[in-house]
Amino acid sequence: MKGDKIAPGFVVCVANEGAEDLEIRKVYQVIPDRAATRDGFLRVLDESGEDYLYPSTYFVSVRVPPAARELMAISGRR
């Protein structure tokens, strides 16, 4: 996935080695960060509600219907 362009949106966690604040099979919101993506990372809102960088290999992109996308994006904000 390194170097892949990932549009702002959502990903599902498929690995969390060394990142106990991520839950496998949970959907996370991606925060756009070109520099991080170039380096093989994604900036996601994790369980703490803060955005952090994680290896892009920990995630798979998912499509979320527009109505659900709005609700999920709002719920991730404080």
PDB file of N, CA, C and O in Angstrom, chain B, residues numbered from 101:
ATOM      1  N   MET B 101       0.824  -1.186   0.000  1.00  0.00           N
ATOM      2  CA  MET B 101       0.000   0.000   0.000  1.00  0.00           C
ATOM      3  C   MET B 101       0.868   1.249   0.000  1.00  0.00           C
ATOM      4  O   MET B 101       0.368   2.339  -0.278  1.00  0.00           O
ATOM      5  N   LYS B 102       2.148   1.120   0.303  1.00  0.00           N
ATOM      6  CA  LYS B 102       3.028   2.277   0.323  1.00  0.00           C
ATOM      7  C   LYS B 102       3.006   2.971  -1.034  1.00  0.00           C
ATOM      8  O   LYS B 102       3.137   2.333  -2.078  1.00  0.00           O
ATOM      9  N   GLY B 103       2.839   4.268  -0.996  1.00  0.00           N
ATOM     10  CA  GLY B 103       2.799   5.047  -2.211  1.00  0.00           C
ATOM     11  C   GLY B 103       1.416   5.144  -2.834  1.00  0.00           C
ATOM     12  O   GLY B 103       1.191   5.981  -3.708  1.00  0.00           O
ATOM     13  N   ASP B 104       0.486   4.302  -2.398  1.00  0.00           N
ATOM     14  CA  ASP B 104      -0.875   4.385  -2.914  1.00  0.00           C
ATOM     15  C   ASP B 104      -1.493   5.707  -2.475  1.00  0.00           C
ATOM     16  O   ASP B 104      -1.221   6.200  -1.380  1.00  0.00           O
ATOM     17  N   LYS B 105      -2.325   6.273  -3.340  1.00  0.00           N
ATOM     18  CA  LYS B 105      -3.042   7.481  -2.965  1.00  0.00           C
ATOM     19  C   LYS B 105      -4.311   7.071  -2.252  1.00  0.00           C
ATOM     20  O   LYS B 105      -5.111   6.304  -2.787  1.00  0.00           O
ATOM     21  N   ILE B 106      -4.496   7.578  -1.049  1.00  0.00           N
ATOM     22  CA  ILE B 106      -5.690   7.261  -0.286  1.00  0.00           C
ATOM     23  C   ILE B 106      -6.459   8.546  -0.069  1.00  0.00           C
ATOM     24  O   ILE B 106      -5.965   9.488   0.551  1.00  0.00           O
ATOM     25  N   ALA B 107      -7.662   8.572  -0.582  1.00  0.00           N
ATOM     26  CA  ALA B 107      -8.511   9.746  -0.450  1.00  0.00           C
ATOM     27  C   ALA B 107      -8.972   9.856   0.992  1.00  0.00           C
ATOM     28  O   ALA B 107      -9.040   8.857   1.708  1.00  0.00           O
ATOM     29  N   PRO B 108      -9.289  11.073   1.419  1.00  0.00           N
ATOM     30  CA  PRO B 108      -9.850  11.203   2.761  1.00  0.00           C
ATOM     31  C   PRO B 108     -11.059  10.286   2.865  1.00  0.00           C
ATOM     32  O   PRO B 108     -11.885  10.235   1.954  1.00  0.00           O
ATOM     33  N   GLY B 109     -11.159   9.592   3.926  1.00  0.00           N
ATOM     34  CA  GLY B 109     -12.276   8.675   4.066  1.00  0.00           C
ATOM     35  C   GLY B 109     -12.071   7.750   5.240  1.00  0.00           C
ATOM     36  O   GLY B 109     -11.714   8.176   6.338  1.00  0.00           O
ATOM     37  N   PHE B 110     -12.305   6.471   4.986  1.00  0.00           N
ATOM     38  CA  PHE B 110     -12.293   5.502   6.068  1.00  0.00           C
ATOM     39  C   PHE B 110     -11.505   4.263   5.692  1.00  0.00           C
ATOM     40  O   PHE B 110     -11.412   3.894   4.522  1.00  0.00           O
ATOM     41  N   VAL B 111     -10.939   3.630   6.708  1.00  0.00           N
ATOM     42  CA  VAL B 111     -10.175   2.400   6.561  1.00  0.00           C
ATOM     43  C   VAL B 111     -10.595   1.439   7.660  1.00  0.00           C
ATOM     44  O   VAL B 111     -11.096   1.854   8.705  1.00  0.00           O
ATOM     45  N   VAL B 112     -10.386   0.156   7.417  1.00  0.00           N
ATOM     46  CA  VAL B 112     -10.618  -0.834   8.462  1.00  0.00           C
ATOM     47  C   VAL B 112      -9.244  -1.348   8.896  1.00  0.00           C
ATOM     48  O   VAL B 112      -8.368  -1.592   8.067  1.00  0.00           O
ATOM     49  N   CYS B 113      -9.074  -1.505  10.198  1.00  0.00           N
ATOM     50  CA  CYS B 113      -7.813  -1.974  10.762  1.00  0.00           C
ATOM     51  C   CYS B 113      -7.702  -3.481  10.585  1.00  0.00           C
ATOM     52  O   CYS B 113      -8.620  -4.216  10.948  1.00  0.00           O
ATOM     53  N   VAL B 114      -6.582  -3.951  10.029  1.00  0.00           N
ATOM     54  CA  VAL B 114      -6.361  -5.378   9.823  1.00  0.00           C
ATOM     55  C   VAL B 114      -5.147  -5.884  10.598  1.00  0.00           C
ATOM     56  O   VAL B 114      -4.878  -7.085  10.615  1.00  0.00           O
ATOM     57  N   ALA B 115      -4.411  -4.971  11.240  1.00  0.00           N
ATOM     58  CA  ALA B 115      -3.243  -5.335  12.050  1.00  0.00           C
ATOM     59  C   ALA B 115      -3.005  -4.211  13.049  1.00  0.00           C
ATOM     60  O   ALA B 115      -3.345  -3.057  12.791  1.00  0.00           O
ATOM     61  N   ASN B 116      -2.414  -4.560  14.198  1.00  0.00           N
ATOM     62  CA  ASN B 116      -2.137  -3.514  15.194  1.00  0.00           C
ATOM     63  C   ASN B 116      -0.894  -3.805  16.024  1.00  0.00           C
ATOM     64  O   ASN B 116      -0.799  -3.373  17.173  1.00  0.00           O
ATOM     65  N   GLU B 117       0.045  -4.525  15.456  1.00  0.00           N
ATOM     66  CA  GLU B 117       1.275  -4.884  16.169  1.00  0.00           C
ATOM     67  C   GLU B 117       1.955  -3.632  16.733  1.00  0.00           C
ATOM     68  O   GLU B 117       2.353  -2.737  15.987  1.00  0.00           O
ATOM     69  N   GLY B 118       2.078  -3.588  18.052  1.00  0.00           N
ATOM     70  CA  GLY B 118       2.711  -2.448  18.705  1.00  0.00           C
ATOM     71  C   GLY B 118       1.828  -1.219  18.806  1.00  0.00           C
ATOM     72  O   GLY B 118       2.293  -0.163  19.235  1.00  0.00           O
ATOM     73  N   ALA B 119       0.589  -1.328  18.427  1.00  0.00           N
ATOM     74  CA  ALA B 119      -0.338  -0.187  18.465  1.00  0.00           C
ATOM     75  C   ALA B 119      -1.623  -0.635  19.154  1.00  0.00           C
ATOM     76  O   ALA B 119      -2.653  -0.821  18.506  1.00  0.00           O
ATOM     77  N   GLU B 120      -1.555  -0.805  20.457  1.00  0.00           N
ATOM     78  CA  GLU B 120      -2.691  -1.310  21.215  1.00  0.00           C
ATOM     79  C   GLU B 120      -3.895  -0.372  21.199  1.00  0.00           C
ATOM     80  O   GLU B 120      -4.993  -0.769  21.589  1.00  0.00           O
ATOM     81  N   ASP B 121      -3.700   0.864  20.752  1.00  0.00           N
ATOM     82  CA  ASP B 121      -4.805   1.813  20.691  1.00  0.00           C
ATOM     83  C   ASP B 121      -5.635   1.649  19.411  1.00  0.00           C
ATOM     84  O   ASP B 121      -6.573   2.413  19.179  1.00  0.00           O
ATOM     85  N   LEU B 122      -5.293   0.658  18.583  1.00  0.00           N
ATOM     86  CA  LEU B 122      -6.086   0.330  17.403  1.00  0.00           C
ATOM     87  C   LEU B 122      -6.774  -1.010  17.625  1.00  0.00           C
ATOM     88  O   LEU B 122      -6.187  -1.932  18.191  1.00  0.00           O
ATOM     89  N   GLU B 123      -8.023  -1.110  17.175  1.00  0.00           N
ATOM     90  CA  GLU B 123      -8.764  -2.360  17.288  1.00  0.00           C
ATOM     91  C   GLU B 123      -8.909  -2.993  15.911  1.00  0.00           C
ATOM     92  O   GLU B 123      -9.384  -2.356  14.971  1.00  0.00           O
ATOM     93  N   ILE B 124      -8.496  -4.252  15.798  1.00  0.00           N
ATOM     94  CA  ILE B 124      -8.634  -4.975  14.535  1.00  0.00           C
ATOM     95  C   ILE B 124     -10.119  -5.107  14.203  1.00  0.00           C
ATOM     96  O   ILE B 124     -10.942  -5.347  15.087  1.00  0.00           O
ATOM     97  N   ARG B 125     -10.451  -4.949  12.932  1.00  0.00           N
ATOM     98  CA  ARG B 125     -11.808  -5.000  12.364  1.00  0.00           C
ATOM     99  C   ARG B 125     -12.631  -3.750  12.659  1.00  0.00           C
ATOM    100  O   ARG B 125     -13.826  -3.723  12.363  1.00  0.00           O
ATOM    101  N   LYS B 126     -12.031  -2.732  13.224  1.00  0.00           N
ATOM    102  CA  LYS B 126     -12.759  -1.486  13.473  1.00  0.00           C
ATOM    103  C   LYS B 126     -12.471  -0.502  12.341  1.00  0.00           C
ATOM    104  O   LYS B 126     -11.374  -0.485  11.782  1.00  0.00           O
ATOM    105  N   VAL B 127     -13.470   0.318  12.012  1.00  0.00           N
ATOM    106  CA  VAL B 127     -13.335   1.328  10.965  1.00  0.00           C
ATOM    107  C   VAL B 127     -12.846   2.631  11.597  1.00  0.00           C
ATOM    108  O   VAL B 127     -13.341   3.058  12.640  1.00  0.00           O
ATOM    109  N   TYR B 128     -11.863   3.250  10.942  1.00  0.00           N
ATOM    110  CA  TYR B 128     -11.276   4.508  11.413  1.00  0.00           C
ATOM    111  C   TYR B 128     -11.336   5.557  10.315  1.00  0.00           C
ATOM    112  O   TYR B 128     -11.277   5.240   9.127  1.00  0.00           O
ATOM    113  N   GLN B 129     -11.452   6.805  10.731  1.00  0.00           N
ATOM    114  CA  GLN B 129     -11.453   7.922   9.789  1.00  0.00           C
ATOM    115  C   GLN B 129     -10.012   8.320   9.469  1.00  0.00           C
ATOM    116  O   GLN B 129      -9.172   8.433  10.361  1.00  0.00           O
ATOM    117  N   VAL B 130      -9.746   8.530   8.185  1.00  0.00           N
ATOM    118  CA  VAL B 130      -8.424   8.947   7.722  1.00  0.00           C
ATOM    119  C   VAL B 130      -8.383  10.473   7.635  1.00  0.00           C
ATOM    120  O   VAL B 130      -9.307  11.103   7.121  1.00  0.00           O
ATOM    121  N   ILE B 131      -7.308  11.049   8.141  1.00  0.00           N
ATOM    122  CA  ILE B 131      -7.063  12.485   8.014  1.00  0.00           C
ATOM    123  C   ILE B 131      -6.032  12.653   6.892  1.00  0.00           C
ATOM    124  O   ILE B 131      -4.947  12.079   6.978  1.00  0.00           O
ATOM    125  N   PRO B 132      -6.343  13.426   5.840  1.00  0.00           N
ATOM    126  CA  PRO B 132      -5.392  13.575   4.732  1.00  0.00           C
ATOM    127  C   PRO B 132      -4.036  14.103   5.204  1.00  0.00           C
ATOM    128  O   PRO B 132      -3.966  15.084   5.944  1.00  0.00           O
ATOM    129  N   ASP B 133      -2.964  13.443   4.769  1.00  0.00           N
ATOM    130  CA  ASP B 133      -1.597  13.846   5.101  1.00  0.00           C
ATOM    131  C   ASP B 133      -0.685  13.280   4.016  1.00  0.00           C
ATOM    132  O   ASP B 133      -0.240  12.136   4.104  1.00  0.00           O
ATOM    133  N   ARG B 134      -0.413  14.083   3.000  1.00  0.00           N
ATOM    134  CA  ARG B 134       0.385  13.623   1.852  1.00  0.00           C
ATOM    135  C   ARG B 134       1.767  13.156   2.247  1.00  0.00           C
ATOM    136  O   ARG B 134       2.234  12.129   1.756  1.00  0.00           O
ATOM    137  N   ALA B 135       2.433  13.888   3.127  1.00  0.00           N
ATOM    138  CA  ALA B 135       3.788  13.513   3.531  1.00  0.00           C
ATOM    139  C   ALA B 135       3.793  12.148   4.210  1.00  0.00           C
ATOM    140  O   ALA B 135       4.669  11.323   3.949  1.00  0.00           O
ATOM    141  N   ALA B 136       2.824  11.912   5.074  1.00  0.00           N
ATOM    142  CA  ALA B 136       2.729  10.629   5.767  1.00  0.00           C
ATOM    143  C   ALA B 136       2.471   9.504   4.768  1.00  0.00           C
ATOM    144  O   ALA B 136       3.093   8.445   4.849  1.00  0.00           O
ATOM    145  N   THR B 137       1.561   9.732   3.831  1.00  0.00           N
ATOM    146  CA  THR B 137       1.233   8.717   2.831  1.00  0.00           C
ATOM    147  C   THR B 137       2.450   8.383   1.987  1.00  0.00           C
ATOM    148  O   THR B 137       2.691   7.216   1.680  1.00  0.00           O
ATOM    149  N   ARG B 138       3.221   9.398   1.608  1.00  0.00           N
ATOM    150  CA  ARG B 138       4.446   9.164   0.832  1.00  0.00           C
ATOM    151  C   ARG B 138       5.418   8.269   1.590  1.00  0.00           C
ATOM    152  O   ARG B 138       6.137   7.473   0.986  1.00  0.00           O
ATOM    153  N   ASP B 139       5.437   8.403   2.909  1.00  0.00           N
ATOM    154  CA  ASP B 139       6.362   7.638   3.736  1.00  0.00           C
ATOM    155  C   ASP B 139       5.787   6.298   4.195  1.00  0.00           C
ATOM    156  O   ASP B 139       6.415   5.596   4.987  1.00  0.00           O
ATOM    157  N   GLY B 140       4.591   5.937   3.702  1.00  0.00           N
ATOM    158  CA  GLY B 140       3.995   4.645   4.028  1.00  0.00           C
ATOM    159  C   GLY B 140       3.164   4.630   5.298  1.00  0.00           C
ATOM    160  O   GLY B 140       2.953   3.574   5.895  1.00  0.00           O
ATOM    161  N   PHE B 141       2.689   5.805   5.715  1.00  0.00           N
ATOM    162  CA  PHE B 141       1.862   5.906   6.919  1.00  0.00           C
ATOM    163  C   PHE B 141       0.505   6.523   6.586  1.00  0.00           C
ATOM    164  O   PHE B 141       0.323   7.150   5.542  1.00  0.00           O
ATOM    165  N   LEU B 142      -0.434   6.326   7.500  1.00  0.00           N
ATOM    166  CA  LEU B 142      -1.732   6.991   7.435  1.00  0.00           C
ATOM    167  C   LEU B 142      -1.958   7.737   8.738  1.00  0.00           C
ATOM    168  O   LEU B 142      -1.555   7.278   9.807  1.00  0.00           O
ATOM    169  N   ARG B 143      -2.603   8.883   8.641  1.00  0.00           N
ATOM    170  CA  ARG B 143      -3.003   9.628   9.836  1.00  0.00           C
ATOM    171  C   ARG B 143      -4.466   9.286  10.081  1.00  0.00           C
ATOM    172  O   ARG B 143      -5.333   9.620   9.274  1.00  0.00           O
ATOM    173  N   VAL B 144      -4.735   8.621  11.198  1.00  0.00           N
ATOM    174  CA  VAL B 144      -6.104   8.211  11.510  1.00  0.00           C
ATOM    175  C   VAL B 144      -6.502   8.686  12.900  1.00  0.00           C
ATOM    176  O   VAL B 144      -5.658   8.894  13.772  1.00  0.00           O
ATOM    177  N   LEU B 145      -7.810   8.852  13.086  1.00  0.00           N
ATOM    178  CA  LEU B 145      -8.346   9.137  14.413  1.00  0.00           C
ATOM    179  C   LEU B 145      -8.460   7.804  15.132  1.00  0.00           C
ATOM    180  O   LEU B 145      -9.204   6.924  14.698  1.00  0.00           O
ATOM    181  N   ASP B 146      -7.721   7.646  16.237  1.00  0.00           N
ATOM    182  CA  ASP B 146      -7.737   6.365  16.932  1.00  0.00           C
ATOM    183  C   ASP B 146      -8.699   6.377  18.111  1.00  0.00           C
ATOM    184  O   ASP B 146      -9.525   7.281  18.236  1.00  0.00           O
ATOM    185  N   GLU B 147      -8.594   5.381  18.968  1.00  0.00           N
ATOM    186  CA  GLU B 147      -9.505   5.235  20.105  1.00  0.00           C
ATOM    187  C   GLU B 147      -9.491   6.431  21.055  1.00  0.00           C
ATOM    188  O   GLU B 147     -10.481   6.690  21.739  1.00  0.00           O
ATOM    189  N   SER B 148      -8.384   7.156  21.101  1.00  0.00           N
ATOM    190  CA  SER B 148      -8.290   8.315  21.992  1.00  0.00           C
ATOM    191  C   SER B 148      -9.036   9.525  21.437  1.00  0.00           C
ATOM    192  O   SER B 148      -9.253  10.505  22.149  1.00  0.00           O
ATOM    193  N   GLY B 149      -9.430   9.454  20.157  1.00  0.00           N
ATOM    194  CA  GLY B 149     -10.080  10.598  19.517  1.00  0.00           C
ATOM    195  C   GLY B 149      -9.081  11.579  18.931  1.00  0.00           C
ATOM    196  O   GLY B 149      -9.461  12.616  18.387  1.00  0.00           O
ATOM    197  N   GLU B 150      -7.802  11.248  19.045  1.00  0.00           N
ATOM    198  CA  GLU B 150      -6.730  12.078  18.486  1.00  0.00           C
ATOM    199  C   GLU B 150      -6.225  11.432  17.203  1.00  0.00           C
ATOM    200  O   GLU B 150      -6.394  10.229  16.999  1.00  0.00           O
ATOM    201  N   ASP B 151      -5.602  12.233  16.335  1.00  0.00           N
ATOM    202  CA  ASP B 151      -5.045  11.657  15.115  1.00  0.00           C
ATOM    203  C   ASP B 151      -3.562  11.346  15.309  1.00  0.00           C
ATOM    204  O   ASP B 151      -2.803  12.146  15.856  1.00  0.00           O
ATOM    205  N   TYR B 152      -3.176  10.156  14.843  1.00  0.00           N
ATOM    206  CA  TYR B 152      -1.802   9.675  14.946  1.00  0.00           C
ATOM    207  C   TYR B 152      -1.427   8.971  13.650  1.00  0.00           C
ATOM    208  O   TYR B 152      -2.291   8.567  12.871  1.00  0.00           O
ATOM    209  N   LEU B 153      -0.120   8.832  13.433  1.00  0.00           N
ATOM    210  CA  LEU B 153       0.377   8.113  12.271  1.00  0.00           C
ATOM    211  C   LEU B 153       0.555   6.639  12.600  1.00  0.00           C
ATOM    212  O   LEU B 153       1.072   6.271  13.655  1.00  0.00           O
ATOM    213  N   TYR B 154       0.108   5.804  11.659  1.00  0.00           N
ATOM    214  CA  TYR B 154       0.268   4.355  11.776  1.00  0.00           C
ATOM    215  C   TYR B 154       0.705   3.826  10.418  1.00  0.00           C
ATOM    216  O   TYR B 154       0.413   4.448   9.397  1.00  0.00           O
ATOM    217  N   PRO B 155       1.401   2.690  10.384  1.00  0.00           N
ATOM    218  CA  PRO B 155       1.785   2.107   9.087  1.00  0.00           C
ATOM    219  C   PRO B 155       0.548   1.845   8.228  1.00  0.00           C
ATOM    220  O   PRO B 155      -0.458   1.329   8.714  1.00  0.00           O
ATOM    221  N   SER B 156       0.636   2.199   6.968  1.00  0.00           N
ATOM    222  CA  SER B 156      -0.515   2.015   6.070  1.00  0.00           C
ATOM    223  C   SER B 156      -0.863   0.538   5.900  1.00  0.00           C
ATOM    224  O   SER B 156      -1.990   0.207   5.533  1.00  0.00           O
ATOM    225  N   THR B 157       0.092  -0.350   6.162  1.00  0.00           N
ATOM    226  CA  THR B 157      -0.165  -1.786   6.041  1.00  0.00           C
ATOM    227  C   THR B 157      -1.112  -2.297   7.114  1.00  0.00           C
ATOM    228  O   THR B 157      -1.576  -3.434   7.029  1.00  0.00           O
ATOM    229  N   TYR B 158      -1.406  -1.492   8.112  1.00  0.00           N
ATOM    230  CA  TYR B 158      -2.345  -1.871   9.174  1.00  0.00           C
ATOM    231  C   TYR B 158      -3.798  -1.688   8.750  1.00  0.00           C
ATOM    232  O   TYR B 158      -4.709  -2.049   9.495  1.00  0.00           O
ATOM    233  N   PHE B 159      -4.028  -1.126   7.549  1.00  0.00           N
ATOM    234  CA  PHE B 159      -5.376  -0.740   7.138  1.00  0.00           C
ATOM    235  C   PHE B 159      -5.697  -1.149   5.711  1.00  0.00           C
ATOM    236  O   PHE B 159      -4.811  -1.343   4.878  1.00  0.00           O
ATOM    237  N   VAL B 160      -6.996  -1.274   5.457  1.00  0.00           N
ATOM    238  CA  VAL B 160      -7.525  -1.483   4.118  1.00  0.00           C
ATOM    239  C   VAL B 160      -8.617  -0.440   3.920  1.00  0.00           C
ATOM    240  O   VAL B 160      -9.470  -0.255   4.788  1.00  0.00           O
ATOM    241  N   SER B 161      -8.590   0.235   2.783  1.00  0.00           N
ATOM    242  CA  SER B 161      -9.612   1.248   2.485  1.00  0.00           C
ATOM    243  C   SER B 161     -10.984   0.606   2.344  1.00  0.00           C
ATOM    244  O   SER B 161     -11.118  -0.499   1.819  1.00  0.00           O
ATOM    245  N   VAL B 162     -12.006   1.322   2.825  1.00  0.00           N
ATOM    246  CA  VAL B 162     -13.384   0.853   2.694  1.00  0.00           C
ATOM    247  C   VAL B 162     -14.247   1.995   2.185  1.00  0.00           C
ATOM    248  O   VAL B 162     -13.993   3.164   2.474  1.00  0.00           O
ATOM    249  N   ARG B 163     -15.265   1.637   1.428  1.00  0.00           N
ATOM    250  CA  ARG B 163     -16.236   2.629   0.966  1.00  0.00           C
ATOM    251  C   ARG B 163     -17.378   2.677   1.966  1.00  0.00           C
ATOM    252  O   ARG B 163     -17.904   1.648   2.391  1.00  0.00           O
ATOM    253  N   VAL B 164     -17.743   3.882   2.324  1.00  0.00           N
ATOM    254  CA  VAL B 164     -18.824   4.088   3.284  1.00  0.00           C
ATOM    255  C   VAL B 164     -19.910   4.899   2.581  1.00  0.00           C
ATOM    256  O   VAL B 164     -19.607   5.921   1.965  1.00  0.00           O
ATOM    257  N   PRO B 165     -21.170   4.463   2.662  1.00  0.00           N
ATOM    258  CA  PRO B 165     -22.250   5.229   2.029  1.00  0.00           C
ATOM    259  C   PRO B 165     -22.275   6.668   2.558  1.00  0.00           C
ATOM    260  O   PRO B 165     -21.949   6.904   3.721  1.00  0.00           O
ATOM    261  N   PRO B 166     -22.661   7.631   1.710  1.00  0.00           N
ATOM    262  CA  PRO B 166     -22.645   9.044   2.106  1.00  0.00           C
ATOM    263  C   PRO B 166     -23.343   9.339   3.436  1.00  0.00           C
ATOM    264  O   PRO B 166     -22.797  10.083   4.251  1.00  0.00           O
ATOM    265  N   ALA B 167     -24.506   8.794   3.676  1.00  0.00           N
ATOM    266  CA  ALA B 167     -25.223   9.081   4.926  1.00  0.00           C
ATOM    267  C   ALA B 167     -24.436   8.581   6.131  1.00  0.00           C
ATOM    268  O   ALA B 167     -24.355   9.270   7.148  1.00  0.00           O
ATOM    269  N   ALA B 168     -23.867   7.408   6.025  1.00  0.00           N
ATOM    270  CA  ALA B 168     -23.066   6.861   7.120  1.00  0.00           C
ATOM    271  C   ALA B 168     -21.764   7.638   7.274  1.00  0.00           C
ATOM    272  O   ALA B 168     -21.292   7.847   8.392  1.00  0.00           O
ATOM    273  N   ARG B 169     -21.181   8.068   6.154  1.00  0.00           N
ATOM    274  CA  ARG B 169     -19.926   8.830   6.174  1.00  0.00           C
ATOM    275  C   ARG B 169     -20.087  10.095   7.025  1.00  0.00           C
ATOM    276  O   ARG B 169     -19.230  10.407   7.852  1.00  0.00           O
ATOM    277  N   GLU B 170     -21.181  10.813   6.817  1.00  0.00           N
ATOM    278  CA  GLU B 170     -21.428  12.044   7.577  1.00  0.00           C
ATOM    279  C   GLU B 170     -21.550  11.751   9.072  1.00  0.00           C
ATOM    280  O   GLU B 170     -20.969  12.462   9.892  1.00  0.00           O
ATOM    281  N   LEU B 171     -22.291  10.726   9.424  1.00  0.00           N
ATOM    282  CA  LEU B 171     -22.462  10.370  10.838  1.00  0.00           C
ATOM    283  C   LEU B 171     -21.155   9.918  11.465  1.00  0.00           C
ATOM    284  O   LEU B 171     -20.852  10.280  12.602  1.00  0.00           O
ATOM    285  N   MET B 172     -20.379   9.129  10.732  1.00  0.00           N
ATOM    286  CA  MET B 172     -19.117   8.633  11.272  1.00  0.00           C
ATOM    287  C   MET B 172     -18.110   9.754  11.431  1.00  0.00           C
ATOM    288  O   MET B 172     -17.370   9.776  12.415  1.00  0.00           O
ATOM    289  N   ALA B 173     -18.061  10.675  10.500  1.00  0.00           N
ATOM    290  CA  ALA B 173     -17.124  11.792  10.591  1.00  0.00           C
ATOM    291  C   ALA B 173     -17.488  12.690  11.763  1.00  0.00           C
ATOM    292  O   ALA B 173     -16.602  13.174  12.468  1.00  0.00           O
ATOM    293  N   ILE B 174     -18.763  12.917  11.976  1.00  0.00           N
ATOM    294  CA  ILE B 174     -19.202  13.761  13.092  1.00  0.00           C
ATOM    295  C   ILE B 174     -18.893  13.094  14.422  1.00  0.00           C
ATOM    296  O   ILE B 174     -18.452  13.760  15.358  1.00  0.00           O
ATOM    297  N   SER B 175     -19.119  11.791  14.520  1.00  0.00           N
ATOM    298  CA  SER B 175     -18.904  11.114  15.798  1.00  0.00           C
ATOM    299  C   SER B 175     -17.435  11.082  16.191  1.00  0.00           C
ATOM    300  O   SER B 175     -17.116  10.921  17.369  1.00  0.00           O
ATOM    301  N   GLY B 176     -16.536  11.233  15.225  1.00  0.00           N
ATOM    302  CA  GLY B 176     -15.116  11.229  15.532  1.00  0.00           C
ATOM    303  C   GLY B 176     -14.593  12.563  16.028  1.00  0.00           C
ATOM    304  O   GLY B 176     -13.450  12.655  16.477  1.00  0.00           O
ATOM    305  N   ARG B 177     -15.424  13.603  15.951  1.00  0.00           N
ATOM    306  CA  ARG B 177     -15.011  14.943  16.403  1.00  0.00           C
ATOM    307  C   ARG B 177     -15.376  15.144  17.846  1.00  0.00           C
ATOM    308  O   ARG B 177     -16.338  14.561  18.348  1.00  0.00           O
ATOM    309  N   ARG B 178     -14.598  15.978  18.516  1.00  0.00           N
ATOM    310  CA  ARG B 178     -14.902  16.317  19.914  1.00  0.00           C
ATOM    311  C   ARG B 178     -15.658  17.591  19.994  1.00  0.00           C
ATOM    312  O   ARG B 178     -16.002  18.037  21.088  1.00  0.00           O
TER     313      ARG B 178
END
